[in-house]
Amino acid sequence: MKFCYQLPTAFCIVIASLGLGACAQSGKMEELAATTHVQLAAEHYAMESVHHHMAQADSAMQAEHAAALAAAKAQNKDQTPAFQVLETRHRAFMALCQRVTRRHEQVLARHRELEKSHTAGLVSTAQMQADHAAMQAEDEQMQREHQQLVEAHQKMEREHAALLK
């Protein structure tokens, strides 16, 4: 999965020059194919960007929930048994979203530490590539989890809307 196309070209160039400069200073330049580290570094920063967008979407979901709750209260439908059941599920779901987001932040913090060691030239090319493959797999898993949460939230929004009719 390549994300560099999602980043501004200037950003990719800056990241590339930083990564190459660090590799040259560490003496690992001959061991590391320049485009490989540049590509891997750009993918890493793209992962961070995608996660940031996921966190923003989670915040938007919470705001939408607050609006739906306010609408239900305005129509005096927030005390109905059906609404209470849905609201209990929705609050549990929002807590799950927060736990998932925190876990994703921990994974990305670990990714940042790995990237620092890569940029500093502290690991072999083979180890760096293995680390990036693992990070990419974790990123794909995080994106799947986020998509599942978005779909579940959309379903709950439809249920809220149906209760307000």
HELIX and SHEET records of a PDB file:
HELIX    1   1 CYS A    4  GLN A    6  5                                   3    
HELIX    2   2 THR A    9  SER A   26  1                                  18    
HELIX    3   3 ALA A   34  ALA A   74  1                                  41    
HELIX    4   4 PRO A   81  THR A  119  1                                  39    
HELIX    5   5 THR A  125  LEU A  164  1                                  40    
END                                                                             
